[in-house]
Amino acid sequence: MNHYCEQWISDWCQENGWTDWFKERSSYWAFPPNAVMPVPIPTKVLRAIKAERGLTTSERLWGLSAMVGTIVAAASGYFLESPMPIVLAFGFCAIVVAHLEDEED
């Protein structure tokens, strides 16, 4: 899951003079001012961007789907008199939360 919107990274790079940013696996790279080699955008900067901007659209969508799925599972579990919908909702929520966690440390 992409934890940063590409526009956020582009805006930060333009404000700070970094050029030609790109994403490689789960890290963002760019050329700092007056540099000839790209370097990773510092983790502190990425975390500050995330704290300022909040959740991306895909993160909001997945979180909302987990909440709606849990509500639907609770209602259907009650009416079907079965714990299986809740068990399935728990599994789905566990996967969503795992994807929402930040891979960088």
N, C-alpha and C positions, 0 to 999 in steps of 0.2 A: 504494500500500500504506500502511496506517495504521501508523505507527511508534510510536504511543503509545496505550495502552489508555484508554478514556474514564474509567474508574474512577480511574486514576492522576491524570488532570487534575482530576477532581472532588475527589478527596481533597486535592490540593495547594491548590486554590482554597478549600476549607473551612478548612484549617489556617492559611492566610494572609489570610483575610478578603476574598478576591476573590469576586464574585458573578456569576451569570448568564453562565457561560462558554459559548462556542459556537465551532464550527470553520468557517472560511471558506477554501475551497480547501485549502491545505496549512499554514495557520497557525491558532493558537488565540487567541481573543480573550476578554477578561473585563473586568468593571468592578472596578478596584482599590478599596480601602477609601476611602469618602467621595468617590468620583468620579461624574461624571454622563455621561462618555463612555467607551466601552470602549477598551482599548488591547491590543496584542498581548502575550501572555504572553512574557516575556523568553526568548530562545534559551538563555541560560545556565541558566535554571530547567528548561527542557525537557530539555536535555542532562544535567542533574543527575538528573532523574527517570529518564531512560533508563538512566544509569549505575547507579542504585540498583536499578531494577526488572528490567533485562535485556530480553530479547526478548519481543515480544507473541506470542500464540498463532498468529496468522497468519504471522508471520515464522518461527516454529519449524516450522510445517507446510510452508512453501515450502522452507526449508533442508533439511528431512528428505526432501521429495520430490525435490530436486535430488540428494541423496546416493544415495537408492535408485535413481533413474533412471540415475545414472552406473554403479552396480554392475550393474544389469540390462543396460545397454548394453555394458559391458565383457564380461560373460558371453556375451551374444548375439553380439557381434562376434567373439569367439573361436570359438564354435561354428559361426557362419555363415561364418567366414573372410572377413569384410567389415569395412571401416573405417566404413561408413555409420552403424551404431548409435552409435559413439563421436562421430562428427561431429554427429549429432542431439542427443546428450546434451550436447556442448559448447555448442551453440546454446541449448539450454534452460537450462543453468547460467549462461550469459552474461546471459540475460534475467532470471533470478532474482536474480543479484548486482546488476544494474542497478536492480531494484526495491527491493532491500534497502538501497541507499545512501540516506543522508539528503539530502533536497532543500534543506534550509536551510543557509545559510552567511552 
